[in-house]
Amino acid sequence: MKVAQLTDLHLFADTRGRLLERDTHAALEAVLASVAREPGLEAVLLTGDVSQDESEASYHLAAEALAALEVPVHWIAGNHDDRAAMARVFAGYDFLRPLETLALGGWTFIGVDSCVAGQDGGRIGDAELVRLRQRLDGAGEGPAAVVLHHHPLAVGTPLLDDCMLAQASPFWRIATASDALKLVICGHVHGEHSIAYRGKTLEVGPATCFQWKRGACDIEIDDRRGYRLFDFAAGGYSVRTAFV
């Protein structure tokens, strides 16, 4: 089961909109053109920050661009998204589906809300932690993966680690107690990382718009656009990163 991860699109209502002088709409088009050439793609995980200006128009632009892939797209919101507007617009497209609990390729994928309105950093509330534990307990046979926006482990880039998942230890207590959970997938970082932690792996996908330079304490851009391609099987997974 081949699944692409797309994250951090940062689109505007106007296709001429720019984020730090970068054309995010053109970047998405370039990434999607590359994804469309991947053989056997069956689904997409869209891991937040679809919009930069929180406009309904930006979500329509994303939906219309993603439709060309002709596969289901399972989404979560990021800290730059207006969740209500995102859900309202995406509900009008059958192929766009909010990620809650999903059985796919022998795996169970569980979406977790790590966003706090008006804040760049993340936090998982008590009720969401309870839901996560319940969903892991009910995952059934086969491995499980959690999908969230914010990174729950530091990646060594202070610019991003200053706004990672706050109070991550309750999340990891639940994660490490689950035999089923093997994988955590996130965005937010604008860079690729694979980090092993206590028998689990954190996989961080690159942004479609641009990357932050590793180790940066201030705004330093690595001007590449990227995505990740996972191949899931009942016995595990493989992943590779592509830049365009």
N, CA and C of each residue as an Amber inpcrd file, in Angstrom:
protein
   732
   0.8460000  -1.1850000   0.0000000   0.0000000   0.0000000   0.0000000
   0.8860000   1.2410000   0.0000000   0.9040000   1.9630000  -1.1180000
   1.7290000   3.1580000  -1.2300000   0.9130000   4.3940000  -0.8560000
   1.4620000   5.1720000   0.0780000   0.7740000   6.3370000   0.6230000
   1.7480000   7.5160000   0.6260000   1.3460000   8.6200000   0.0490000
   2.1670000   9.8260000   0.0610000   1.7990000  10.6880000   1.2610000
   2.7930000  11.3060000   1.8810000   2.5450000  12.3200000   2.8980000
   2.8430000  13.6900000   2.3010000   1.8340000  14.5580000   2.3580000
   1.9790000  15.9530000   1.9570000   1.7130000  16.8130000   3.1820000
   2.5120000  17.8510000   3.3730000   2.3460000  18.6610000   4.5660000
   2.8480000  20.0770000   4.3270000   2.2810000  21.0080000   5.0820000
   2.7510000  22.3950000   5.1080000   2.7420000  23.0350000   3.7250000
   1.5140000  23.1390000   3.1810000   1.3160000  23.7320000   1.8610000
   1.3420000  25.2570000   1.9350000   0.7450000  25.8210000   2.9800000
   0.7170000  27.2720000   3.2390000   0.1780000  28.0650000   2.0440000
  -1.0110000  27.6890000   1.6160000  -1.6310000  28.3550000   0.4680000
  -2.3850000  29.6150000   0.8830000  -2.5770000  30.4950000  -0.0920000
  -3.3450000  31.7280000   0.0700000  -4.5860000  31.6650000  -0.8170000
  -5.5440000  32.5350000  -0.5160000  -6.7350000  32.6390000  -1.3690000
  -6.3550000  33.0520000  -2.7850000  -5.3660000  33.9140000  -2.8960000
  -4.8630000  34.3920000  -4.1820000  -3.6700000  33.5250000  -4.5810000
  -3.7130000  32.9330000  -5.7490000  -2.6010000  32.0750000  -6.1890000
  -1.3030000  32.8530000  -6.3640000  -1.3930000  34.1750000  -6.3430000
  -0.1790000  34.9950000  -6.4160000   0.4120000  35.2650000  -5.0360000
  -0.2240000  34.7280000  -3.9790000   0.2640000  34.9470000  -2.6220000
   1.6510000  34.3580000  -2.4250000   2.4120000  35.0170000  -1.5730000
   3.7880000  34.5890000  -1.3110000   4.0210000  34.4710000   0.1840000
   4.7460000  33.4520000   0.6030000   5.1950000  33.2840000   1.9730000
   6.7100000  33.4030000   1.9780000   7.2060000  34.4430000   2.6190000
   8.6430000  34.7220000   2.6190000   9.1890000  34.7100000   1.1960000
   8.4230000  35.3400000   0.3050000   8.7670000  35.5170000  -1.1100000
   8.7380000  34.2110000  -1.9050000   8.1980000  33.1570000  -1.3270000
   8.0950000  31.8880000  -2.0520000   6.6670000  31.6850000  -2.5300000
   6.5430000  31.1950000  -3.7550000   5.2520000  30.9480000  -4.3810000
   4.7650000  29.5690000  -3.9410000   3.9150000  29.5360000  -2.9250000
   3.5030000  28.2510000  -2.3480000   2.5560000  27.4840000  -3.2710000
   1.7710000  28.2010000  -4.0650000   0.8580000  27.5190000  -4.9830000
   1.6510000  26.8110000  -6.0920000   2.6270000  27.4930000  -6.6610000
   3.4630000  26.8690000  -7.6970000   4.2420000  25.6880000  -7.1190000
   4.6850000  25.8210000  -5.8600000   5.4090000  24.7260000  -5.2190000
   4.5250000  23.4950000  -5.0980000   3.2630000  23.6920000  -4.7050000
   2.3390000  22.5690000  -4.6050000   2.1260000  21.9170000  -5.9640000
   1.9550000  22.7070000  -6.9960000   1.7580000  22.1470000  -8.3320000
   2.9560000  21.2980000  -8.7460000   4.1750000  21.7680000  -8.4410000
   5.3790000  21.0090000  -8.7940000   5.4410000  19.6920000  -8.0200000
   5.1060000  19.7440000  -6.7360000   5.1170000  18.5310000  -5.9240000
   4.0710000  17.5370000  -6.4180000   2.8690000  18.0230000  -6.6890000
   1.8000000  17.1200000  -7.1290000   2.1140000  16.4970000  -8.4880000
   2.7900000  17.2310000  -9.3440000   3.1890000  16.6650000 -10.6310000
   4.1380000  15.4860000 -10.4250000   5.0260000  15.6080000  -9.4340000
   5.9460000  14.5110000  -9.1330000   5.2120000  13.3470000  -8.4720000
   4.3250000  13.6420000  -7.5280000   3.5570000  12.5870000  -6.8570000
   2.7220000  11.8080000  -7.8660000   2.1530000  12.5180000  -8.8300000
   1.3060000  11.8700000  -9.8330000   2.0720000  10.8500000 -10.6660000
   3.3800000  10.9870000 -10.7170000   4.1980000  10.0400000 -11.4850000
   4.6160000   8.8260000 -10.6580000   4.2800000   8.8140000  -9.3640000
   4.6320000   7.6790000  -8.5160000   3.6980000   6.5090000  -8.8450000
   4.2410000   5.3670000  -9.2310000   3.3680000   4.2420000  -9.6010000
   2.6920000   3.6330000  -8.3800000   1.4250000   3.3030000  -8.5390000
   0.7210000   2.5430000  -7.5180000   0.2580000   3.3240000  -6.3050000
   0.2530000   4.6480000  -6.3760000  -0.1910000   5.4470000  -5.2350000
  -1.6590000   5.1430000  -4.9340000  -1.9770000   4.9030000  -3.6380000
  -3.3390000   4.5350000  -3.2670000  -4.0030000   5.5080000  -2.3070000
  -3.2390000   6.3680000  -1.6380000  -3.8330000   7.3130000  -0.6980000
  -2.8110000   8.3930000  -0.3560000  -3.3040000   9.4720000   0.2500000
  -2.4660000  10.5750000   0.7120000  -2.8030000  10.8810000   2.1630000
  -1.7700000  11.1090000   2.9740000  -1.9250000  11.6920000   4.2970000
  -1.5520000  13.1690000   4.2030000  -2.4890000  14.0330000   4.5270000
  -2.2900000  15.4820000   4.4620000  -2.1880000  15.9760000   5.9000000
  -0.9760000  16.3730000   6.3240000  -0.7110000  16.5260000   7.7550000
  -0.6160000  17.9740000   8.2290000  -1.4700000  18.8370000   7.6740000
  -1.6800000  20.1470000   8.2640000  -0.9470000  21.3050000   7.6270000
  -1.3410000  22.5020000   8.0800000  -0.8840000  23.7770000   7.5120000
  -1.1310000  23.8140000   6.0040000  -2.3480000  23.4630000   5.6520000
  -2.7750000  23.5400000   4.2540000  -2.8850000  25.0030000   3.8340000
  -3.3710000  25.8450000   4.7460000  -3.5650000  27.2640000   4.4560000
  -2.5590000  28.1150000   5.2220000  -2.2710000  29.2900000   4.6820000
  -1.5040000  30.3010000   5.4020000  -2.4090000  31.4230000   5.8860000
  -3.4570000  31.7220000   5.1170000  -4.3270000  32.8480000   5.4750000
  -5.6820000  32.4090000   6.0470000  -5.8740000  31.1140000   6.2500000
  -7.0790000  30.5470000   6.8630000  -8.3530000  30.8270000   6.0550000
  -8.2230000  31.0810000   4.7780000  -9.3770000  31.4240000   3.9440000
 -10.0210000  30.1780000   3.3570000 -11.3320000  30.2280000   3.1600000
 -12.0070000  29.1230000   2.4890000 -11.4810000  28.9490000   1.0680000
 -11.1530000  30.0510000   0.4220000 -10.6440000  29.9680000  -0.9490000
  -9.3520000  29.1570000  -1.0160000  -8.4980000  29.2930000  -0.0070000
  -7.2360000  28.5340000  -0.0220000  -7.5100000  27.0320000   0.0850000
  -8.5480000  26.6480000   0.8520000  -8.8800000  25.2310000   0.9620000
  -9.5030000  24.7040000  -0.3300000 -10.2710000  25.5320000  -1.0010000
 -10.7900000  25.1190000  -2.3070000  -9.6430000  24.9050000  -3.2970000
  -8.6550000  25.7950000  -3.2760000  -7.5030000  25.6340000  -4.1680000
  -6.7730000  24.3320000  -3.8790000  -6.5970000  24.0250000  -2.6030000
  -5.9320000  22.7720000  -2.2300000  -6.7310000  21.5720000  -2.7190000
  -8.0390000  21.6050000  -2.4830000  -8.8850000  20.4820000  -2.8860000
  -8.8460000  20.2690000  -4.3890000  -8.9410000  21.3490000  -5.1370000
  -8.9510000  21.2220000  -6.5920000  -7.6180000  20.7040000  -7.1170000
  -6.5240000  21.1010000  -6.4830000  -5.2180000  20.5880000  -6.8980000
  -5.0620000  19.1130000  -6.5350000  -5.4710000  18.7400000  -5.3310000
  -5.3210000  17.3520000  -4.8710000  -6.2190000  16.3920000  -5.6310000
  -7.3310000  16.8870000  -6.1550000  -8.2730000  16.0260000  -6.8780000
  -7.6060000  15.3420000  -8.0720000  -6.6000000  15.9910000  -8.6410000
  -5.9400000  15.4370000  -9.8220000  -5.2270000  14.1130000  -9.5250000
  -4.9200000  13.8330000  -8.2570000  -4.2500000  12.5740000  -7.9140000
  -5.1940000  11.3800000  -7.9980000  -6.4870000  11.6390000  -7.8800000
  -7.5220000  10.6020000  -7.9960000  -7.3410000   9.4780000  -6.9730000
  -6.9800000   9.8550000  -5.7430000  -6.9000000   8.9080000  -4.6320000
  -7.5060000   9.5720000  -3.4000000  -7.9340000   8.7850000  -2.4040000
  -8.4300000   9.3790000  -1.1640000  -7.3380000  10.1700000  -0.4440000
  -7.7300000  11.2850000   0.1390000  -6.8170000  12.1360000   0.9050000
  -7.3670000  12.2380000   2.3290000  -6.5790000  11.7960000   3.2920000
  -6.9830000  11.7720000   4.6940000  -6.2420000  12.9060000   5.4120000
  -6.9960000  13.8450000   5.9820000  -6.3740000  15.0890000   6.4430000
  -6.5070000  15.3190000   7.9420000  -5.5220000  16.0610000   8.4640000
  -5.5920000  16.6580000   9.7910000  -5.2280000  18.1320000   9.6400000
  -5.5900000  18.9280000  10.6380000  -5.3110000  20.3650000  10.6020000
  -3.9670000  20.6770000  11.2500000  -3.3810000  21.8210000  10.8390000
  -2.1620000  22.3240000  11.4470000  -2.4190000  23.6310000  12.1740000
  -1.3670000  24.1830000  12.7640000  -1.5370000  25.3890000  13.5750000
  -1.8990000  26.6150000  12.7480000  -1.6290000  26.6010000  11.4450000
  -2.0100000  27.7280000  10.5870000  -3.3980000  27.5640000   9.9850000
  -4.0390000  26.4350000  10.2250000  -5.3450000  26.1720000   9.6250000
  -6.4820000  26.6870000  10.5020000  -7.5640000  27.0800000   9.8470000
  -8.8430000  27.3070000  10.5070000  -9.6110000  25.9920000  10.3810000
  -9.6680000  25.2420000  11.4740000 -10.2190000  23.8890000  11.4100000
 -11.6620000  23.8960000  10.8960000 -12.4680000  24.8480000  11.3750000
 -13.8720000  24.8810000  10.9670000 -14.0010000  25.1560000   9.4760000
 -13.2470000  26.1330000   8.9690000 -13.2970000  26.4470000   7.5400000
 -12.7700000  25.2790000   6.7140000 -11.7220000  24.6610000   7.1950000
 -11.1250000  23.5130000   6.4970000 -12.1370000  22.3690000   6.3950000
 -12.7830000  22.0540000   7.5180000 -13.7560000  20.9620000   7.5210000
 -14.9650000  21.2910000   6.6450000 -15.3990000  22.5490000   6.7000000
 -16.5660000  22.9640000   5.9140000 -16.2960000  22.8370000   4.4150000
 -15.1440000  23.3100000   3.9760000 -14.8070000  23.2430000   2.5490000
 -14.5310000  21.8020000   2.1190000 -13.7210000  21.0870000   2.8760000
 -13.3350000  19.7340000   2.4800000 -14.5220000  18.7720000   2.4800000
 -15.5530000  19.0780000   3.2710000 -16.7460000  18.2230000   3.2810000
 -17.4450000  18.2070000   1.9310000 -17.1670000  19.1890000   1.0990000
 -17.7690000  19.2430000  -0.2260000 -17.0530000  18.4110000  -1.2710000
 -15.9850000  17.7130000  -0.8750000 -15.2060000  16.8870000  -1.8000000
 -15.1510000  15.4690000  -1.2390000 -15.7250000  14.5210000  -1.9640000
 -15.8490000  13.1590000  -1.4550000 -14.5060000  12.5050000  -1.1450000
 -13.4690000  12.8780000  -1.8630000 -12.1810000  12.1940000  -1.6860000
 -11.3940000  12.7330000  -0.4960000 -11.8360000  13.8540000   0.0800000
 -11.1640000  14.4500000   1.2380000 -11.8740000  13.9970000   2.5050000
 -11.1260000  13.3160000   3.3920000 -11.7350000  12.6780000   4.5520000
 -10.9410000  13.0040000   5.8180000 -11.6120000  13.5310000   6.8430000
 -10.8830000  13.8020000   8.0970000 -10.3480000  12.5060000   8.6840000
  -9.1120000  12.5530000   9.1500000  -8.4770000  11.3500000   9.6880000
  -8.8040000  11.2170000  11.1730000  -9.5510000  10.2020000  11.5000000
  -9.8330000   9.8570000  12.8910000  -9.2230000   8.4870000  13.1700000
  -9.8900000   7.4190000  12.7380000  -9.3130000   6.0770000  12.7780000
  -9.5320000   5.4380000  11.4150000  -8.4510000   4.9410000  10.8300000
  -8.4960000   4.4540000   9.4620000  -7.7300000   3.1490000   9.3500000
  -8.3620000   2.1350000   8.7740000  -7.6910000   0.8730000   8.4620000
  -7.2260000   0.9190000   7.0200000  -5.9180000   0.7270000   6.8290000
  -5.3490000   0.8890000   5.4950000  -4.0740000   0.0710000   5.3940000
  -3.9890000  -0.7930000   4.3960000  -2.7580000  -1.5310000   4.1380000
  -2.2950000  -2.3990000   5.2820000  -3.2520000  -2.9390000   6.0560000
  -2.8860000  -3.7710000   7.1890000  -2.5270000  -2.9890000   8.4340000
  -2.6220000  -1.6530000   8.3640000  -2.3100000  -0.7780000   9.4840000
  -3.5730000  -0.0640000   9.9640000  -3.5210000   0.4090000  11.2210000
  -4.5370000   1.3260000  11.7380000  -3.8880000   2.6900000  11.9240000
  -4.4420000   3.7120000  11.2720000  -3.9370000   5.0780000  11.3840000
  -4.8830000   5.8760000  12.2690000  -4.3170000   6.5790000  13.2360000
  -5.0990000   7.3220000  14.2160000  -4.6900000   8.7940000  14.1640000
  -5.6360000   9.6590000  13.8190000  -5.3740000  11.0850000  13.7960000
  -5.5020000  11.6820000  15.1890000  -4.5650000  12.5590000  15.5370000
  -4.5580000  13.2230000  16.8420000  -4.4660000  14.7290000  16.6290000
  -5.3070000  15.4790000  17.3220000  -5.3200000  16.9320000  17.2310000
  -4.2850000  17.5020000  18.1980000  -3.2450000  18.1330000  17.6560000
  -2.1900000  18.7180000  18.4960000  -2.1960000  20.2420000  18.4510000
  -3.2450000  20.8480000  17.8920000  -3.2520000  22.2970000  17.6460000
  -3.9840000  23.0580000  18.7390000  -3.4650000  24.2570000  19.0230000
  -4.0760000  25.1890000  19.9610000  -4.3320000  26.4800000  19.2060000
  -5.5710000  26.9340000  19.1810000  -5.9300000  28.1250000  18.4060000
  -5.0540000  29.3110000  18.7750000  -4.5020000  29.9550000  17.7500000
  -3.7060000  31.1530000  17.9490000  -2.2760000  30.9150000  18.3820000
  -1.8440000  29.6600000  18.4490000  -0.4840000  29.3630000  18.8870000
   0.2520000  28.5280000  17.8430000   1.5530000  28.7950000  17.6950000
   2.3700000  27.9880000  16.7910000   2.6970000  26.6350000  17.3960000
   2.9490000  26.6080000  18.6930000   3.2790000  25.3590000  19.3600000
   2.0620000  24.4820000  19.5480000   2.2970000  23.2140000  19.8410000
   1.2120000  22.2570000  19.9630000   0.9920000  21.7640000  21.3760000
  -0.1760000  21.2160000  21.5950000  -0.5240000  20.5950000  22.8710000
  -1.6590000  19.6020000  22.6240000  -1.6070000  18.4770000  23.2770000
  -2.6880000  17.4970000  23.1870000  -3.4610000  17.5490000  24.4950000
  -4.7290000  17.9140000  24.4170000  -5.5560000  18.0380000  25.6060000
  -5.8690000  16.6950000  26.2410000  -6.3560000  16.7590000  27.4720000
  -6.6380000  15.5300000  28.2200000  -7.6620000  14.6550000  27.4980000
  -8.7200000  15.2740000  26.9820000  -9.7530000  14.4890000  26.3010000
  -9.1970000  13.8100000  25.0570000  -8.2980000  14.4970000  24.3400000
  -7.6970000  13.9080000  23.1400000  -6.7690000  12.7550000  23.5150000
  -6.0740000  12.8760000  24.6410000  -5.2290000  11.7780000  25.1070000
  -6.0630000  10.5530000  25.4650000  -7.2140000  10.7890000  26.0890000
  -8.1130000   9.6740000  26.4040000  -8.5750000   8.9900000  25.1260000
  -8.9500000   9.8040000  24.1170000  -9.3850000   9.2250000  22.8360000
  -8.2650000   8.4270000  22.1820000  -7.0420000   8.9410000  22.2680000
  -5.9010000   8.2240000  21.6910000  -5.7350000   6.8700000  22.3570000
  -5.7840000   6.8380000  23.6730000  -5.6260000   5.5600000  24.3790000
  -6.7380000   4.5940000  23.9860000  -7.9580000   5.0830000  23.9120000
  -9.0820000   4.2180000  23.5460000  -8.9340000   3.6970000  22.1220000
  -8.4960000   4.5490000  21.2190000  -8.3480000   4.1160000  19.8340000
  -7.2180000   3.1120000  19.6770000  -6.1330000   3.2850000  20.4130000
  -5.0540000   2.3050000  20.3790000  -5.5100000   0.9790000  20.9660000
  -6.2740000   1.0360000  22.0570000  -6.7800000  -0.1930000  22.6660000
  -7.7150000  -0.9330000  21.7120000  -8.4340000  -0.1780000  20.8640000
  -9.3780000  -0.8010000  19.9440000  -8.8450000  -1.0130000  18.5480000
  -7.5360000  -0.8720000  18.3820000  -6.9570000  -0.9350000  17.0410000
  -7.0260000  -2.3240000  16.4230000  -7.1590000  -3.3460000  17.2210000
  -7.2310000  -4.6890000  16.6600000  -5.8700000  -5.2130000  16.2460000
  -5.8680000  -6.1940000  15.3560000  -4.6220000  -6.8120000  14.9270000
  -3.8670000  -5.9090000  13.9600000  -2.5620000  -6.1170000  13.8890000
  -1.7370000  -5.3440000  12.9760000  -1.1610000  -4.1080000  13.6420000
  -0.1460000  -3.5080000  13.0190000   0.5070000  -2.3290000  13.5900000
  -0.3640000  -1.0850000  13.4720000  -0.0630000  -0.1100000  14.3240000
  -0.7870000   1.1520000  14.3290000   0.1840000   2.3130000  14.1710000
  -0.3280000   3.4040000  13.6000000   0.4450000   4.6370000  13.4360000
  -0.4020000   5.8050000  13.9120000   0.2180000   6.7400000  14.6110000
  -0.4300000   7.9840000  15.0070000   0.0140000   9.0760000  14.0460000
  -0.9430000   9.8950000  13.6250000  -0.6660000  10.9990000  12.7060000
  -1.0730000  12.3000000  13.3960000  -0.1410000  13.2190000  13.5510000
  -0.4150000  14.5180000  14.1560000   0.4000000  15.5820000  13.4490000
   0.1400000  16.8470000  13.7720000   0.8460000  17.9170000  13.0730000
   2.1900000  18.2300000  13.7140000   2.2140000  18.4580000  15.0190000
   3.4350000  18.9130000  15.7020000   4.3710000  17.7530000  16.0170000
   5.6580000  18.0360000  16.0000000   6.6390000  16.9960000  16.3090000
   6.7570000  16.8160000  17.8260000   6.6460000  15.5650000  18.2910000
   6.7150000  15.2800000  19.7260000   8.1230000  14.9690000  20.2280000
   9.1150000  15.0500000  19.3710000  10.5250000  14.9350000  19.7460000
  11.2930000  16.0760000  19.0950000  12.2870000  16.6050000  19.7840000
  13.1060000  17.6770000  19.2260000  13.8630000  17.1730000  17.9990000
  13.9970000  18.0440000  16.9940000  14.7040000  17.6750000  15.7680000
  16.0420000  18.3960000  15.6420000  16.4130000  19.2060000  16.6440000
  17.7100000  19.8670000  16.6230000  17.7440000  21.1640000  15.8590000
  16.5860000  21.7080000  15.5290000  16.4820000  23.0140000  14.8710000
  15.7300000  23.9410000  15.8290000  16.4290000  24.8150000  16.5630000
  15.7690000  25.6200000  17.5920000  14.5730000  26.4130000  17.1000000
  14.6360000  26.9210000  15.8680000  13.5160000  27.6650000  15.3050000
  12.2270000  26.8610000  15.3800000  12.3110000  25.5370000  15.1620000
  11.1460000  24.6650000  15.1820000  10.9160000  24.0230000  16.5360000
  11.9870000  23.6950000  17.2350000  11.8260000  23.0370000  18.5290000
  11.2220000  23.9750000  19.5670000  11.3080000  25.2750000  19.3330000
  10.6440000  26.2430000  20.2130000   9.1260000  26.1720000  20.0960000
   8.6070000  25.5510000  19.0260000   7.1510000  25.4550000  18.8600000
   6.7390000  24.0190000  18.5160000   7.3840000  23.0600000  19.1770000
   7.0380000  21.6530000  18.9950000   5.8530000  21.2990000  19.8940000
   5.5620000  20.0360000  20.0520000   4.5020000  19.5930000  20.9430000
   4.9260000  19.8280000  22.3860000   4.1940000  20.6870000  23.0910000
   4.4940000  20.9550000  24.4910000   3.9970000  19.7990000  25.3590000
   4.6610000  19.5960000  26.4770000   4.2870000  18.5350000  27.4110000
   4.0500000  17.2220000  26.6600000   5.0900000  16.7930000  25.9610000
   4.9800000  15.5960000  25.1280000   5.0140000  14.2990000  25.9340000
   5.4370000  14.3600000  27.1920000   5.5910000  13.1120000  27.9510000
   4.2830000  12.3460000  28.1200000   3.1050000  12.9860000  28.3460000
   1.8720000  12.1760000  28.4160000   1.5870000  11.4280000  27.1130000
   1.8840000  12.0770000  25.9860000   1.7130000  11.3970000  24.7050000
   2.6190000  10.1840000  24.6210000   3.8750000  10.3400000  24.9870000
   4.8120000   9.2320000  24.8560000   4.5410000   8.1320000  25.8740000
   3.9640000   8.4640000  27.0310000   3.5980000   7.4080000  27.9780000
   2.5500000   6.4880000  27.3640000   1.5680000   7.0870000  26.6800000
   0.5540000   6.2760000  26.0060000   1.1620000   5.5220000  24.8340000
   2.0010000   6.2080000  24.0570000   2.5940000   5.5890000  22.8700000
   3.4850000   4.4040000  23.2220000   4.3330000   4.5780000  24.2110000
   5.2800000   3.5130000  24.5400000   4.6100000   2.3530000  25.2690000
   3.4300000   2.5930000  25.8560000   2.7030000   1.5130000  26.5230000
   1.9430000   0.6290000  25.5410000   1.8230000   1.0790000  24.2950000
   1.0650000   0.3370000  23.2880000   1.9900000  -0.5540000  22.4730000
   1.7220000  -1.8510000  22.5080000   2.4920000  -2.7650000  21.6660000
   2.1400000  -2.5920000  20.1910000   0.8900000  -2.1810000  19.9300000
   0.4490000  -2.0380000  18.5430000   1.1070000  -0.8550000  17.8540000
   1.3210000   0.2320000  18.5880000   1.8350000   1.4550000  17.9660000
   3.3050000   1.2910000  17.5810000   3.5890000   1.4600000  16.3100000
   4.9570000   1.3350000  15.8090000   5.5020000   2.6500000  15.2680000
   4.6030000   3.5650000  14.8750000   5.0130000   4.6860000  14.0400000
   4.2250000   5.9330000  14.4080000   4.9300000   7.0710000  14.4070000
   4.2970000   8.3830000  14.5580000   4.7080000   9.2150000  13.3490000
   3.7200000   9.8250000  12.6880000   3.9580000  10.6240000  11.4840000
   3.5310000  12.0600000  11.7670000   4.3720000  13.0290000  11.4190000
   4.0030000  14.4280000  11.6350000   4.5570000  15.3080000  10.5200000
   4.1250000  16.5510000  10.5420000   4.6340000  17.5810000   9.6370000
   5.2730000  18.6890000  10.4500000   4.9070000  19.9550000  10.1470000
   5.2410000  21.1420000  10.9380000   6.6960000  21.5810000  10.8380000
   7.6130000  20.6530000  10.6730000   9.0450000  20.9380000  10.8110000
   9.6470000  21.5590000   9.5500000   9.0080000  21.3770000   8.3940000
   9.6040000  21.8170000   7.1200000  10.9720000  21.1750000   6.9490000
  11.0060000  19.8700000   7.0930000  12.2470000  19.1190000   6.9250000
  11.9890000  17.6530000   7.1920000  12.8580000  16.7950000   6.7040000
  12.6920000  15.3460000   6.8580000  13.5450000  14.8170000   7.9980000
  12.9600000  13.9290000   8.7830000  13.6740000  13.2880000   9.8850000
  13.0800000  11.9100000  10.1090000  13.9190000  10.9740000  10.5350000
  13.4910000   9.6710000  11.0360000  14.1940000   9.4770000  12.3730000
  13.4030000   9.3860000  13.4560000  13.9700000   9.3480000  14.8030000
  13.3960000   8.1530000  15.5520000  14.2660000   7.2610000  16.0030000
  13.8360000   6.1230000  16.8040000  13.7370000   6.5410000  18.2650000
  12.6790000   6.0790000  18.9330000  12.4980000   6.4190000  20.3410000
  11.7480000   5.2890000  21.0380000  12.4310000   4.5770000  21.8980000
  11.8380000   3.5560000  22.7560000  10.9530000   2.5760000  21.9910000
  11.4950000   2.0630000  20.9160000  10.8010000   1.0520000  20.1460000
   9.8050000   1.5840000  19.1370000   9.6660000   2.8870000  19.0500000
   8.7920000   3.5260000  18.0630000   9.6630000   4.3630000  17.1280000
   9.0960000   4.7700000  15.9980000   9.8150000   5.6480000  15.0780000
   8.9600000   6.8640000  14.7630000   9.5740000   8.0340000  14.8730000
   8.9440000   9.2780000  14.4510000   9.4180000   9.5970000  13.0420000
   8.4790000   9.6950000  12.1090000   8.7880000  10.0580000  10.7230000
   8.2200000  11.4540000  10.4550000   9.1080000  12.3790000  10.1070000
   8.7420000  13.7750000   9.8810000   8.8860000  14.0770000   8.3910000
   7.8120000  14.5720000   7.7840000   7.8190000  14.8250000   6.3510000
   8.2230000  16.2460000   6.0000000   8.8400000  16.4490000   4.8470000
   9.2230000  17.7890000   4.3970000   8.0100000  18.5620000   3.8960000
   8.1190000  19.8700000   3.9130000   7.0320000  20.7340000   3.4500000
   6.9670000  20.7600000   1.9290000   5.7560000  20.9720000   1.4070000
   5.6470000  21.1340000  -0.0420000   6.1600000  22.4960000  -0.4880000
   6.2160000  23.4820000   0.4120000   6.5420000  24.8590000  -0.0150000
   8.0340000  25.1670000   0.0380000   8.6750000  24.9420000   1.1720000
  10.1230000  25.1120000   1.3370000  10.5040000  24.5020000   2.6730000
  11.8110000  24.2840000   2.8780000  12.2980000  23.7140000   4.1350000
  13.0240000  24.7970000   4.9400000  13.0610000  24.5940000   6.2570000
  13.9580000  25.3960000   7.0970000  15.3160000  24.7100000   7.1470000
  16.3740000  25.4790000   7.1780000  17.7070000  24.8850000   7.2710000
  17.8840000  24.2190000   8.6270000  18.4530000  23.0420000   8.5860000
  18.6620000  22.3000000   9.8280000  19.5740000  23.0840000  10.7670000
  19.1860000  23.1030000  12.0450000  19.9760000  23.7820000  13.0540000
  19.7190000  25.2670000  13.1600000  18.8240000  25.8220000  12.3350000
  18.6010000  27.2690000  12.3120000  17.9350000  27.7540000  13.5940000
  18.3870000  28.9080000  14.0690000  17.7610000  29.5840000  15.2090000
  16.8760000  30.7260000  14.7400000  17.0370000  31.1360000  13.5070000
  16.2490000  32.2120000  12.9240000  15.8460000  31.7690000  11.5200000
  15.1500000  32.6320000  10.7960000  14.6290000  32.2570000   9.4860000
  15.7680000  32.0630000   8.4870000  16.0100000  30.8150000   8.1230000
  16.9660000  30.4400000   7.0860000  16.3020000  29.3690000   6.2410000
  16.1580000  29.6250000   4.9620000  15.3580000  28.7600000   4.0980000
  16.2310000  27.8550000   3.2400000  15.8500000  26.5950000   3.2030000
  16.3810000  25.6130000   2.2660000  15.3310000  25.5180000   1.1560000
  15.6110000  26.0760000   0.0170000  14.5950000  26.3220000  -1.0090000
  14.3290000  25.0700000  -1.8490000  13.7920000  24.0430000  -1.1850000
  13.3830000  22.8180000  -1.8720000  11.9490000  22.4980000  -1.4820000
  11.2550000  21.8040000  -2.3660000   9.8860000  21.3880000  -2.1290000
   9.8710000  19.8640000  -2.0920000   9.1410000  19.2780000  -1.1300000
   9.2480000  17.8300000  -0.9900000   8.0000000  17.1380000  -0.5080000
   8.0920000  15.8170000  -0.4840000   7.0270000  14.9620000   0.0320000
   7.6510000  13.6400000   0.4280000   6.8630000  12.8030000   1.0880000
   7.3290000  11.4700000   1.4480000   6.4190000  10.4130000   0.8560000
   6.9910000   9.2640000   0.5290000   6.2400000   8.1420000  -0.0080000
   6.4920000   6.9310000   0.8840000   5.4100000   6.4740000   1.5290000
   5.4610000   5.2870000   2.3780000   4.9520000   4.0780000   1.6060000
   5.5220000   2.9280000   1.9110000   5.0180000   1.6480000   1.4110000
   4.7170000   0.7960000   2.6400000   3.4150000   0.6350000   2.9450000
   2.9930000  -0.0850000   4.1440000   2.6480000  -1.5310000   3.7940000
   3.0980000  -2.4300000   4.6470000   2.7280000  -3.8370000   4.5660000
   2.4430000  -4.3050000   5.9830000   1.8060000  -5.4640000   6.1060000
   1.4380000  -5.9550000   7.4340000   2.6570000  -6.1130000   8.3350000
   3.8140000  -6.3990000   7.7420000   5.0030000  -6.6240000   8.5440000
   5.8410000  -5.3930000   8.8240000   5.4650000  -4.2430000   8.2900000
   6.2700000  -3.0430000   8.5080000   6.0450000  -2.0280000   7.4120000
   7.0400000  -1.1640000   7.2110000   6.9220000  -0.1200000   6.2000000
   8.3110000   0.3060000   5.7370000   8.3320000   0.9240000   4.5750000
   9.5390000   1.6160000   4.1090000   9.1300000   3.0300000   3.7340000
  10.0770000   3.9430000   3.7030000   9.7630000   5.3370000   3.3890000
  10.9310000   5.9600000   2.6500000  10.6020000   6.8120000   1.6960000
  11.6430000   7.6020000   1.0350000  11.1280000   9.0320000   0.8440000
  12.0690000   9.9490000   0.7610000  11.7500000  11.3650000   0.6000000
  12.1250000  11.7900000  -0.8100000  11.2630000  12.5850000  -1.4330000
  11.5420000  13.1390000  -2.7530000  11.4790000  14.6600000  -2.6740000
  12.4520000  15.3090000  -3.3190000  12.4550000  16.7650000  -3.4300000
  12.3540000  17.1470000  -4.9060000  11.6670000  18.2380000  -5.1660000
  11.5010000  18.6840000  -6.5600000  11.9210000  20.1440000  -6.6720000
